[in-house]
Amino acid sequence: MLKLSRLTDYAAVVMAQIARHSQASHAAAELADAVQLPHPTVSKTLKMLVRAGLLVSQRGSQGGYRLARPASQISAADIIAAIEGPVAMTECSQAEGDCELVATCGVADNWQRVSLAMRTLLESVTLAHLADTAPIKLPVQLPIQTISLSTASAS
């Protein structure tokens, strides 16, 4: 099963909570209460999101956490990368030369195509989308439907 870690899921939940109330600064304890997660988990997540440049923190009585840029400019891929690292399906689709089987496997290029498709899809989903509490209306036009993953051009 392809699945994100709980910490990544929690990061998206915390970011969505901040995005829904983007005019205010948010204390870690307040966020933990609002999303009903343990304070230490929220604090750890917030630090990782600050380190990735998705949140800014300010100390003091008016301090707290805020989005570093508008929710429409933060993607699901950004949140995932902040917690898990780069979005890639396999080691060889993340960086060249990271696999000893690359010369003989024969599927590395195809995994890179799959990774590109996943990254493109995740980059198209913004924090504004994640923070929206309205149910999604189906069918959804996905950006991946307009991407060509073939290496040969049609003649």
DSSP file (Angstrom, degrees, kcal/mol; ACC not computed):
  #  RESIDUE AA STRUCTURE BP1 BP2  ACC     N-H-->O    O-->H-N    N-H-->O    O-->H-N    TCO  KAPPA ALPHA  PHI   PSI    X-CA   Y-CA   Z-CA
    1    1 A M              0   0    0      0, 0.0     2,-0.7     0, 0.0     0, 0.0   0.000 360.0 360.0 360.0 131.6    0.0    0.0    0.0
    2    2 A L        +     0   0    0      0, 0.0     2,-0.3     0, 0.0     0, 0.0  -0.804 360.0 154.4 -87.6 118.3    1.3    3.4   -0.9
    3    3 A K        -     0   0    0     -2,-0.7     2,-0.1     0, 0.0     0, 0.0  -1.000  41.8-120.6-152.8 145.8    0.6    5.6    2.0
    4    4 A L        -     0   0    0     -2,-0.3     2,-0.0     1,-0.1    76,-0.0  -0.465  41.6 -99.7 -80.1 156.3    1.8    8.8    3.8
    5    5 A S     >  -     0   0    0     -2,-0.1     4,-2.0     1,-0.1     5,-0.1  -0.305  28.8-113.8 -70.3 160.3    3.1    8.7    7.3
    6    6 A R  H  > S+     0   0    0      1,-0.2     4,-3.1     2,-0.2     5,-0.2   0.889 117.7  58.1 -60.2 -38.8    0.8    9.8   10.2
    7    7 A L  H  > S+     0   0    0      1,-0.2     4,-2.2     2,-0.2    -1,-0.2   0.880 105.9  48.9 -62.1 -37.3    3.1   12.8   10.8
    8    8 A T  H  > S+     0   0    0      2,-0.2     4,-2.1     1,-0.2    -1,-0.2   0.911 111.2  49.7 -66.7 -42.4    2.5   13.9    7.2
    9    9 A D  H  X S+     0   0    0     -4,-2.0     4,-2.0     1,-0.2    -2,-0.2   0.930 111.8  48.6 -60.3 -45.4   -1.2   13.6    7.6
   10   10 A Y  H  X S+     0   0    0     -4,-3.1     4,-2.8     1,-0.2     5,-0.2   0.881 107.4  55.8 -62.6 -38.4   -1.0   15.5   10.9
   11   11 A A  H  X S+     0   0    0     -4,-2.2     4,-2.8     1,-0.2    -1,-0.2   0.914 108.0  48.2 -60.9 -42.2    1.0   18.2    9.1
   12   12 A A  H  X S+     0   0    0     -4,-2.1     4,-2.4     2,-0.2    -1,-0.2   0.895 111.6  50.2 -64.5 -39.8   -1.7   18.6    6.5
   13   13 A V  H  X S+     0   0    0     -4,-2.0     4,-2.0     2,-0.2    -2,-0.2   0.926 113.6  44.9 -63.9 -45.9   -4.3   18.8    9.2
   14   14 A V  H  X S+     0   0    0     -4,-2.8     4,-2.3     2,-0.2    -2,-0.2   0.921 113.7  49.6 -65.3 -44.8   -2.4   21.5   11.2
   15   15 A M  H  X S+     0   0    0     -4,-2.8     4,-2.6    -5,-0.2    -2,-0.2   0.904 110.4  50.8 -61.8 -41.0   -1.6   23.5    8.0
   16   16 A A  H  X S+     0   0    0     -4,-2.4     4,-2.1     2,-0.2    -1,-0.2   0.895 108.7  52.1 -64.1 -39.4   -5.3   23.4    7.0
   17   17 A Q  H  X S+     0   0    0     -4,-2.0     4,-0.7     2,-0.2    -2,-0.2   0.923 111.9  45.6 -62.1 -44.2   -6.3   24.7   10.4
   18   18 A I  H >< S+     0   0    0     -4,-2.3     3,-0.8     1,-0.2     6,-0.2   0.908 111.4  53.2 -64.8 -41.3   -3.9   27.6   10.1
   19   19 A A  H >< S+     0   0    0     -4,-2.6     3,-1.0     1,-0.2    -2,-0.2   0.853 103.0  57.1 -64.0 -35.2   -5.0   28.3    6.6
   20   20 A R  H 3< S+     0   0    0     -4,-2.1    -1,-0.2     1,-0.3    -2,-0.2   0.738 120.4  30.2 -67.8 -21.3   -8.7   28.5    7.7
   21   21 A H  T X< S+     0   0    0     -3,-0.8     3,-1.4    -4,-0.7    -1,-0.3  -0.438  77.4 151.7-131.8  56.4   -7.7   31.2   10.1
   22   22 A S  T <   +     0   0    0     -3,-1.0    45,-0.2     1,-0.3    -1,-0.1   0.605  60.5  68.1 -72.8 -12.9   -4.8   32.8    8.3
   23   23 A Q  T 3  S+     0   0    0     -3,-0.1    -1,-0.3    -4,-0.1     2,-0.2   0.687  96.4  64.1 -78.9 -16.4   -5.2   36.3    9.7
   24   24 A A  S <  S-     0   0    0     -3,-1.4     2,-0.3    -6,-0.2    -3,-0.1  -0.682  80.7-120.6-107.7 158.1   -4.2   35.2   13.2
   25   25 A S        -     0   0    0     -2,-0.2     2,-0.5    38,-0.1    41,-0.2  -0.748  32.2-144.7 -89.0 146.7   -1.0   33.8   14.7
   26   26 A H  B     -A   65   0A   0     39,-1.7    39,-2.3    -2,-0.3     2,-0.2  -0.956   2.2-140.8-123.7 126.9   -1.5   30.4   16.3
   27   27 A A     >  -     0   0    0     -2,-0.5     4,-2.4    37,-0.2     5,-0.2  -0.518  26.0-119.9 -76.9 150.4    0.1   28.9   19.4
   28   28 A A  H  > S+     0   0    0      1,-0.2     4,-2.6     2,-0.2     5,-0.2   0.902 114.1  50.6 -58.2 -43.0    1.1   25.3   19.3
   29   29 A A  H  > S+     0   0    0      1,-0.2     4,-2.2     2,-0.2    -1,-0.2   0.897 109.6  50.7 -64.0 -40.4   -1.1   24.4   22.3
   30   30 A E  H  > S+     0   0    0      2,-0.2     4,-2.5     1,-0.2    -1,-0.2   0.919 112.1  47.2 -62.6 -44.2   -4.1   26.2   20.6
   31   31 A L  H  X S+     0   0    0     -4,-2.4     4,-2.4     2,-0.2     5,-0.2   0.914 109.7  53.3 -64.1 -42.8   -3.5   24.2   17.4
   32   32 A A  H  X>S+     0   0    0     -4,-2.6     5,-1.8     1,-0.2     4,-0.8   0.913 112.3  44.8 -59.0 -43.4   -3.2   21.0   19.3
   33   33 A D  H  <5S+     0   0    0     -4,-2.2     3,-0.4     3,-0.2    -1,-0.2   0.917 112.2  52.1 -65.4 -43.2   -6.5   21.6   21.0
   34   34 A A  H  <5S+     0   0    0     -4,-2.5    -2,-0.2     1,-0.2    -1,-0.2   0.870 120.3  32.3 -64.3 -37.8   -8.2   22.7   17.8
   35   35 A V  H  <5S-     0   0    0     -4,-2.4    -1,-0.2    -5,-0.1    -2,-0.2   0.421 106.4-124.4-101.5   1.3   -7.2   19.6   15.8
   36   36 A Q  T  <5 +     0   0    0     -4,-0.8    -3,-0.2    -3,-0.4    -4,-0.1   0.912  63.5 133.4  56.8  49.9   -7.3   17.2   18.8
   37   37 A L      < -     0   0    0     -5,-1.8    -1,-0.2    -6,-0.2    -2,-0.1  -0.896  66.4 -85.0-121.8 155.7   -3.7   16.0   18.4
   38   38 A P     >  -     0   0    0      0, 0.0     4,-2.2     0, 0.0     3,-0.4  -0.346  35.7-126.2 -61.6 138.6   -1.1   15.6   21.2
   39   39 A H  H  > S+     0   0    0      1,-0.2     4,-2.8     2,-0.2     5,-0.2   0.881 108.1  53.2 -54.3 -45.0    0.8   18.9   21.9
   40   40 A P  H  > S+     0   0    0      0, 0.0     4,-2.2     0, 0.0    -1,-0.2   0.879 109.6  49.3 -61.4 -35.7    4.3   17.2   21.4
   41   41 A T  H  > S+     0   0    0     -3,-0.4     4,-2.3     2,-0.2    -2,-0.2   0.920 112.5  46.7 -67.4 -44.0    3.3   15.9   18.0
   42   42 A V  H  X S+     0   0    0     -4,-2.2     4,-2.8     2,-0.2    -1,-0.2   0.914 112.1  51.3 -64.4 -43.1    1.9   19.3   16.9
   43   43 A S  H  X S+     0   0    0     -4,-2.8     4,-2.1     2,-0.2    -2,-0.2   0.918 110.8  47.9 -60.8 -44.5    5.1   21.0   18.1
   44   44 A K  H  X S+     0   0    0     -4,-2.2     4,-1.8    -5,-0.2    -1,-0.2   0.918 113.3  48.3 -61.4 -44.3    7.3   18.6   16.3
   45   45 A T  H  X S+     0   0    0     -4,-2.3     4,-2.2     1,-0.2    -2,-0.2   0.915 109.5  52.3 -63.2 -44.6    5.3   19.0   13.1
   46   46 A L  H  X S+     0   0    0     -4,-2.8     4,-2.3     1,-0.2    -1,-0.2   0.908 107.7  51.9 -59.9 -43.1    5.3   22.8   13.4
   47   47 A K  H  X S+     0   0    0     -4,-2.1     4,-2.5     1,-0.2    -1,-0.2   0.902 110.3  48.4 -60.9 -41.4    9.1   22.9   13.7
   48   48 A M  H  X S+     0   0    0     -4,-1.8     4,-1.6     2,-0.2    -1,-0.2   0.885 111.6  49.6 -66.5 -38.3    9.5   20.7   10.6
   49   49 A L  H  <>S+     0   0    0     -4,-2.2     5,-2.4     2,-0.2     6,-1.2   0.848 111.6  48.7 -70.3 -34.5    7.1   23.0    8.7
   50   50 A V  H ><5S+     0   0    0     -4,-2.3     3,-1.7     4,-0.2    -2,-0.2   0.934 109.5  52.3 -67.1 -46.4    9.0   26.1    9.8
   51   51 A R  H 3<5S+     0   0    0     -4,-2.5    -2,-0.2     1,-0.3    -1,-0.2   0.838 108.6  51.5 -58.5 -33.8   12.3   24.5    8.8
   52   52 A A  T 3<5S-     0   0    0     -4,-1.6    -1,-0.3    -5,-0.1    -2,-0.2   0.516 117.0-115.1 -81.9  -5.6   10.8   23.8    5.3
   53   53 A G  T < 5S+     0   0    0     -3,-1.7    -3,-0.2    -4,-0.3    -2,-0.1   0.655  87.0 112.8  82.6  15.3    9.8   27.4    4.9
   54   54 A L  S   <S+     0   0    0     -5,-2.4    14,-2.7    -6,-0.2    15,-0.5   0.754  79.8  31.0 -89.9 -26.9    6.0   26.7    4.9
   55   55 A L  E     -B   67   0A   0     -6,-1.2     2,-0.4    12,-0.3    12,-0.2  -0.893  68.1-148.2-124.7 157.1    5.4   28.4    8.2
   56   56 A V  E     -B   66   0A   0     10,-2.6    10,-2.2    -2,-0.3     2,-0.4  -0.959  14.1-152.6-119.9 146.4    6.9   31.3   10.1
   57   57 A S  E     -B   65   0A   0     -2,-0.4     2,-0.4     8,-0.2     8,-0.2  -0.918   7.5-168.1-120.5 147.9    7.1   31.5   13.8
   58   58 A Q  E     -B   64   0A   0      6,-2.1     6,-2.1    -2,-0.4     2,-0.1  -0.999  13.8-140.2-135.1 131.7    7.2   34.6   16.0
   59   59 A R        +     0   0    0     -2,-0.4     3,-0.2     4,-0.2     2,-0.1  -0.420  56.1  52.0 -83.9 163.1    8.0   34.6   19.7
   60   60 A G  S >  S-     0   0    0      1,-0.2     3,-1.7    -2,-0.1    -2,-0.1  -0.410 101.8 -49.0 107.2-179.2    6.3   36.8   22.3
   61   61 A S  T 3  S+     0   0    0      1,-0.3    -1,-0.2    -2,-0.1    -2,-0.0   0.797 140.0  39.6 -65.4 -29.6    2.8   37.6   23.5
   62   62 A Q  T 3  S+     0   0    0     -3,-0.2    -1,-0.3     2,-0.0    -2,-0.1   0.231 101.4 113.2 -98.9  12.9    1.7   38.3   19.9
   63   63 A G    <   +     0   0    0     -3,-1.7     2,-0.3   -38,-0.1    -4,-0.2  -0.011  26.4 107.4 -79.5-177.1    3.7   35.3   18.6
   64   64 A G  E     - B   0  58A   0     -6,-2.1    -6,-2.1   -39,-0.1     2,-0.4  -0.934  65.9 -47.1 141.8-162.6    2.7   32.0   17.1
   65   65 A Y  E     +AB  26  57A   0    -39,-2.3   -39,-1.7    -2,-0.3     2,-0.3  -0.866  47.8 171.6-112.1 140.5    2.7   30.3   13.8
   66   66 A R  E     - B   0  56A   0    -10,-2.2   -10,-2.6    -2,-0.4     2,-0.1  -0.936  42.3 -87.4-138.4 160.0    1.5   31.7   10.5
   67   67 A L  E     - B   0  55A   0     -2,-0.3   -12,-0.3   -12,-0.2   -13,-0.1  -0.460  27.9-142.3 -65.7 140.9    1.7   30.6    6.8
   68   68 A A  S    S+     0   0    0    -14,-2.7   -13,-0.2    -2,-0.1    -1,-0.1   0.722  84.8   3.7 -77.6 -22.0    4.9   31.8    5.1
   69   69 A R  S    S-     0   0    0    -15,-0.5    -1,-0.1     1,-0.0     5,-0.1  -0.943 104.6 -61.2-152.2 168.7    2.9   32.4    1.9
   70   70 A P    >   -     0   0    0      0, 0.0     3,-2.3     0, 0.0     4,-0.2  -0.167  46.4-118.0 -57.4 148.9   -0.8   32.3    0.9
   71   71 A A  G >  S+     0   0    0      1,-0.3     3,-1.2     2,-0.2    57,-1.2   0.795 114.5  62.6 -57.5 -30.0   -2.5   28.9    1.1
   72   72 A S  G 3  S+     0   0    0      1,-0.2    -1,-0.3    55,-0.2    57,-0.0   0.614 102.7  51.2 -72.1 -10.4   -3.0   28.9   -2.7
   73   73 A Q  G <  S+     0   0    0     -3,-2.3     2,-0.5     2,-0.1    -1,-0.2   0.251  94.6  80.3-109.8  10.3    0.8   28.9   -3.1
   74   74 A I    <   -     0   0    0     -3,-1.2    53,-3.0    -4,-0.2    54,-0.3  -0.979  68.3-157.4-117.0 124.6    1.5   26.0   -0.9
   75   75 A S  B  >  -C  126   0B   0     -2,-0.5     4,-1.8    51,-0.3    51,-0.3  -0.559  31.1-114.8-100.5 164.0    1.0   22.5   -2.4
   76   76 A A  H  > S+     0   0    0     49,-2.9     4,-2.6    46,-1.0    47,-0.2   0.875 120.2  58.1 -59.2 -37.1    0.3   19.1   -1.0
   77   77 A A  H  > S+     0   0    0     45,-1.2     4,-2.7    48,-0.3    -1,-0.2   0.882 102.8  53.1 -60.8 -38.5    3.7   18.2   -2.5
   78   78 A D  H  > S+     0   0    0     44,-0.2     4,-1.9     2,-0.2    -1,-0.2   0.919 110.7  46.2 -62.0 -44.0    5.3   21.0   -0.4
   79   79 A I  H  X S+     0   0    0     -4,-1.8     4,-1.2     2,-0.2     5,-0.2   0.923 113.9  47.9 -66.2 -44.9    3.8   19.6    2.8
   80   80 A I  H >X>S+     0   0    0     -4,-2.6     4,-3.6     1,-0.2     5,-0.7   0.934 111.9  49.7 -61.2 -46.4    4.8   16.0    2.0
   81   81 A A  H 3X5S+     0   0    0     -4,-2.7     4,-1.0     1,-0.2    -1,-0.2   0.848 104.9  59.1 -62.6 -34.1    8.3   17.1    1.2
   82   82 A A  H 3<5S+     0   0    0     -4,-1.9    -1,-0.2    -5,-0.2    -2,-0.2   0.847 121.3  24.4 -63.2 -33.5    8.6   19.0    4.5
   83   83 A I  H <<5S+     0   0    0     -4,-1.2    -2,-0.2    -3,-0.6    -1,-0.2   0.845 137.8  23.3 -99.4 -43.0    7.9   15.9    6.5
   84   84 A E  H  <5S-     0   0    0     -4,-3.6    -3,-0.2     1,-0.3    -2,-0.1   0.628 101.7-117.1-103.8 -16.8    9.0   13.0    4.3
   85   85 A G     << -     0   0    0     -4,-1.0    -1,-0.3    -5,-0.7    -2,-0.2  -0.562  66.7  -5.4 100.6-175.1   11.5   14.4    1.9
   86   86 A P  S    S-     0   0    0      0, 0.0     2,-0.7     0, 0.0    -8,-0.0  -0.147  75.2-110.0 -57.5 144.6   11.2   14.6   -1.9
   87   87 A V        +     0   0    0    -10,-0.1     2,-0.3     7,-0.1    32,-0.1  -0.667  59.4 143.2 -76.5 114.8    8.2   13.0   -3.5
   88   88 A A        -     0   0    0     -2,-0.7     6,-0.1     1,-0.1    24,-0.1  -0.977  48.0-145.3-154.0 141.7    9.5    9.9   -5.4
   89   89 A M  S    S+     0   0    0     -2,-0.3     2,-0.3    22,-0.3    -1,-0.1   0.834  86.1   8.9 -78.3 -33.2    8.1    6.5   -6.0
   90   90 A T  S >  S-     0   0    0     21,-0.1     3,-0.6     1,-0.1     4,-0.4  -0.892  81.1-102.4-139.9 167.7   11.5    4.7   -5.9
   91   91 A E  G >> S+     0   0    0     -2,-0.3     4,-1.4     1,-0.2     3,-1.3   0.903 120.9  52.1 -58.5 -41.9   15.1    5.6   -5.1
   92   92 A C  G 34 S+     0   0    0      1,-0.3    -1,-0.2     2,-0.2     5,-0.1   0.706 104.1  56.5 -73.5 -17.3   16.1    5.8   -8.7
   93   93 A S  G <4 S+     0   0    0     -3,-0.6    -1,-0.3     1,-0.1    -2,-0.2   0.510 105.0  54.0 -90.0  -2.8   13.2    8.2   -9.5
   94   94 A Q  T <4 S-     0   0    0     -3,-1.3     2,-0.3    -4,-0.4    -2,-0.2   0.854 123.9  -6.1 -93.2 -44.6   14.5   10.6   -6.8
   95   95 A A  S >< S-     0   0    0     -4,-1.4     3,-1.1    -7,-0.0    -1,-0.4  -0.995  76.8 -98.5-153.2 145.9   18.1   11.1   -8.0
   96   96 A E  T 3  S+     0   0    0     -2,-0.3    -3,-0.1     1,-0.2    -4,-0.0  -0.341 102.4  18.2 -62.6 141.3   20.4    9.6  -10.6
   97   97 A G  T 3  S+     0   0    0     -5,-0.1    -1,-0.2     2,-0.1    -5,-0.1   0.592  82.3 118.6  79.7  11.9   22.8    6.9   -9.5
   98   98 A D    <   +     0   0    0     -3,-1.1     2,-0.4    -7,-0.2    -6,-0.1   0.398  65.0  64.7 -90.7   5.0   21.1    5.9   -6.2
   99   99 A C    >   -     0   0    0     -8,-0.1     3,-0.9    -7,-0.1     4,-0.2  -0.989  63.3-153.1-132.6 132.7   20.4    2.3   -7.3
  100  100 A E  T 3  S+     0   0    0     -2,-0.4     3,-0.3     1,-0.2    -1,-0.1   0.623  97.7  57.3 -76.6 -11.1   22.9   -0.4   -8.0
  101  101 A L  T >> S+     0   0    0      1,-0.2     4,-2.5     2,-0.1     3,-1.7   0.423  71.6 105.5 -96.2   0.6   20.4   -2.1  -10.4
  102  102 A V  H <> S+     0   0    0     -3,-0.9     4,-0.5     1,-0.3     6,-0.2   0.806  77.6  53.9 -54.9 -33.7   19.9    0.9  -12.7
  103  103 A A  H 34 S+     0   0    0     -3,-0.3    -1,-0.3    -4,-0.2    -2,-0.1   0.741 123.8  24.1 -73.5 -22.1   22.0   -0.7  -15.5
  104  104 A T  H <4 S+     0   0    0     -3,-1.7    -2,-0.2    -4,-0.1    -1,-0.2   0.556 100.2  81.2-120.0 -10.6   20.0   -3.9  -15.5
  105  105 A C  H  <  -     0   0    0     -4,-2.5    -3,-0.1     1,-0.1    -2,-0.1   0.904  66.0-158.9 -72.8 -40.8   16.5   -3.2  -14.2
  106  106 A G  S  < S+     0   0    0     -4,-0.5     4,-0.1    -5,-0.2    -1,-0.1   0.446  73.5  76.1  80.1  -1.2   14.9   -1.8  -17.3
  107  107 A V     >  +     0   0    0      2,-0.1     4,-2.3     1,-0.1     5,-0.2   0.413  57.4 100.3-120.4   1.0   12.1    0.0  -15.5
  108  108 A A  H  > S+     0   0    0      1,-0.2     4,-2.1     2,-0.2     5,-0.2   0.903  84.0  50.8 -56.0 -45.6   13.9    3.1  -14.0
  109  109 A D  H  > S+     0   0    0      1,-0.2     4,-1.7     2,-0.2    -1,-0.2   0.887 110.4  50.1 -60.8 -38.4   12.7    5.4  -16.7
  110  110 A N  H  > S+     0   0    0      2,-0.2     4,-2.2     1,-0.2    -1,-0.2   0.880 108.4  51.4 -69.9 -37.2    9.1    4.3  -16.2
  111  111 A W  H  X S+     0   0    0     -4,-2.3     4,-2.6     1,-0.2   -22,-0.3   0.862 107.3  54.8 -65.8 -33.5    9.3    4.8  -12.4
  112  112 A Q  H  X S+     0   0    0     -4,-2.1     4,-2.4    -5,-0.2    -2,-0.2   0.887 107.1  50.3 -65.3 -37.3   10.6    8.3  -13.1
  113  113 A R  H  X S+     0   0    0     -4,-1.7     4,-2.3     2,-0.2    -2,-0.2   0.918 110.9  48.6 -63.9 -43.2    7.5    8.9  -15.3
  114  114 A V  H  X S+     0   0    0     -4,-2.2     4,-2.5     2,-0.2    -2,-0.2   0.921 111.7  49.6 -62.9 -43.5    5.2    7.6  -12.5
  115  115 A S  H  X S+     0   0    0     -4,-2.6     4,-2.9     1,-0.2     5,-0.2   0.904 109.7  51.3 -62.2 -41.4    7.0    9.9  -10.0
  116  116 A L  H  X S+     0   0    0     -4,-2.4     4,-2.6     2,-0.2    -1,-0.2   0.920 110.5  49.0 -61.0 -43.6    6.6   12.9  -12.3
  117  117 A A  H  X S+     0   0    0     -4,-2.3     4,-2.3     2,-0.2    -2,-0.2   0.921 113.0  46.9 -62.7 -44.4    2.9   12.1  -12.6
  118  118 A M  H  X S+     0   0    0     -4,-2.5     4,-2.8     2,-0.2     5,-0.2   0.930 113.4  48.3 -63.2 -46.0    2.5   11.9   -8.8
  119  119 A R  H  X S+     0   0    0     -4,-2.9     4,-2.5     1,-0.2    -2,-0.2   0.921 111.1  50.9 -60.8 -43.7    4.5   15.0   -8.2
  120  120 A T  H  X S+     0   0    0     -4,-2.6     4,-1.1    -5,-0.2    -1,-0.2   0.918 112.4  46.4 -61.0 -44.3    2.5   16.9  -10.8
  121  121 A L  H >X S+     0   0    0     -4,-2.3     4,-0.7     1,-0.2     3,-0.6   0.941 114.2  46.8 -62.9 -48.1   -0.8   15.8   -9.2
  122  122 A L  H >< S+     0   0    0     -4,-2.8   -45,-1.2     1,-0.2   -46,-1.0   0.824 109.8  54.2 -66.7 -31.3    0.4   16.6   -5.7
  123  123 A E  H 3< S+     0   0    0     -4,-2.5    -1,-0.2    -5,-0.2    -2,-0.2   0.737 103.3  57.9 -71.8 -22.5    1.7   20.1   -6.8
  124  124 A S  H << S+     0   0    0     -4,-1.1     2,-0.7    -3,-0.6    -1,-0.2   0.653  91.2  78.7 -82.8 -15.1   -1.8   20.8   -8.3
  125  125 A V  S << S-     0   0    0     -4,-0.7   -49,-2.9    -3,-0.5   -48,-0.3  -0.852  72.9-161.1 -96.1 117.5   -3.5   20.3   -5.0
  126  126 A T  B  >  -C   75   0B   0     -2,-0.7     4,-2.2   -51,-0.3   -51,-0.3  -0.493  33.1-111.4 -96.6 165.7   -3.0   23.4   -2.8
  127  127 A L  H  > S+     0   0    0    -53,-3.0     4,-2.6   -56,-1.1   -55,-0.2   0.842 120.0  61.4 -60.7 -33.2   -3.4   24.0    0.9
  128  128 A A  H  > S+     0   0    0    -57,-1.2     4,-1.0   -54,-0.3    -1,-0.2   0.905 105.3  47.0 -60.0 -40.5   -6.4   26.2    0.0
  129  129 A H  H >4 S+     0   0    0    -58,-0.2     3,-0.6    -3,-0.2    -2,-0.2   0.938 112.9  48.6 -63.8 -46.2   -8.0   23.0   -1.5
  130  130 A L  H 3< S+     0   0    0     -4,-2.2    -2,-0.2     1,-0.2    -1,-0.2   0.847 111.3  50.2 -63.8 -33.7   -7.0   21.0    1.6
  131  131 A A  H 3< S+     0   0    0     -4,-2.6     2,-0.4    -5,-0.2    -1,-0.2   0.677  85.4 103.4 -79.3 -17.3   -8.4   23.6    3.9
  132  132 A D    <<  -     0   0    0     -4,-1.0  -116,-0.0    -3,-0.6  -112,-0.0  -0.524  55.2-163.9 -69.6 123.3  -11.8   23.8    2.1
  133  133 A T        +     0   0    0     -2,-0.4    -1,-0.2     2,-0.1     3,-0.1   0.514  55.5 107.6 -88.8  -5.1  -14.4   21.9    4.1
  134  134 A A  S    S-     0   0    0      1,-0.1     3,-0.1     3,-0.0    -2,-0.0  -0.512  81.6-103.9 -71.6 140.3  -16.9   21.7    1.2
  135  135 A P        -     0   0    0      0, 0.0     2,-0.1     0, 0.0    -1,-0.1  -0.328  39.0-104.5 -64.5 146.6  -17.2   18.2   -0.2
  136  136 A I        -     0   0    0     -3,-0.1     2,-0.6     1,-0.1     4,-0.1  -0.449  30.1-131.5 -71.3 142.5  -15.4   17.6   -3.5
  137  137 A K        -     0   0    0     -2,-0.1    -1,-0.1     2,-0.1    -3,-0.0  -0.857  34.3-107.5 -99.8 126.2  -17.7   17.4   -6.5
  138  138 A L  S    S+     0   0    0     -2,-0.6     2,-0.1     2,-0.1     3,-0.0  -0.695  90.2  49.0 -97.5 152.9  -17.1   14.5   -8.9
  139  139 A P  S    S-     0   0    0      0, 0.0     2,-0.4     0, 0.0    -2,-0.1   0.575  75.1-164.3 -78.6 153.7  -16.0   14.0  -11.5
  140  140 A V        -     0   0    0     -2,-0.1     2,-0.8    -4,-0.1    -2,-0.1  -0.867  18.6-132.4-105.5 133.9  -12.8   15.9  -11.0
  141  141 A Q        -     0   0    0     -2,-0.4    -3,-0.0     3,-0.0     3,-0.0  -0.779  28.4-154.8 -83.4 111.9  -10.6   17.0  -13.9
  142  142 A L    >   -     0   0    0     -2,-0.8     3,-1.5     1,-0.1     4,-0.3  -0.671  18.7-132.2 -90.6 143.2   -7.1   16.0  -12.8
  143  143 A P  G >  S+     0   0    0      0, 0.0     3,-1.7     0, 0.0     4,-0.2   0.783 103.9  69.4 -63.1 -25.0   -4.1   17.7  -14.2
  144  144 A I  G >  S+     0   0    0      1,-0.3     3,-1.2     2,-0.2   -23,-0.0   0.752  85.3  68.8 -65.7 -23.0   -2.5   14.4  -14.8
  145  145 A Q  G <  S+     0   0    0     -3,-1.5    -1,-0.3     1,-0.2    -4,-0.0   0.665 101.2  47.3 -70.2 -14.6   -5.0   13.8  -17.6
  146  146 A T  G <  S+     0   0    0     -3,-1.7     2,-0.5    -4,-0.3    -1,-0.2   0.369  92.8  95.8-106.1   3.9   -3.3   16.5  -19.6
  147  147 A I    <   -     0   0    0     -3,-1.2     2,-0.6    -4,-0.2   -30,-0.0  -0.812  65.4-142.7 -99.3 132.3    0.3   15.3  -19.1
  148  148 A S        -     0   0    0     -2,-0.5    -2,-0.0     1,-0.1    -3,-0.0  -0.825  15.7-177.3 -91.4 125.4    2.0   13.1  -21.7
  149  149 A L        +     0   0    0     -2,-0.6     2,-0.2   -33,-0.0    -1,-0.1   0.375  49.3 105.9-102.2   2.9    4.2   10.6  -20.1
  150  150 A S        -     0   0    0      1,-0.1    -2,-0.1     2,-0.1     0, 0.0  -0.546  59.5-151.1 -83.4 150.6    5.5    9.1  -23.3
  151  151 A T  S    S+     0   0    0     -2,-0.2     2,-0.4     2,-0.1    -1,-0.1   0.697  78.7  75.9 -90.4 -22.4    9.0    9.8  -24.5
  152  152 A A  S    S-     0   0    0      1,-0.0     2,-0.2     3,-0.0    -2,-0.1  -0.750  80.4-132.5 -91.7 135.4    8.2    9.5  -28.1
  153  153 A S        -     0   0    0     -2,-0.4     2,-0.2     1,-0.1    -2,-0.1  -0.603  27.5-104.9 -84.5 147.9    6.3   12.3  -29.8
  154  154 A A              0   0    0     -2,-0.2    -1,-0.1     1,-0.1     0, 0.0  -0.480 360.0 360.0 -71.2 138.4    3.3   11.5  -31.9
  155  155 A S              0   0    0     -2,-0.2    -1,-0.1    -3,-0.0    -2,-0.0   0.416 360.0 360.0-104.7 360.0    3.9   11.8  -35.6
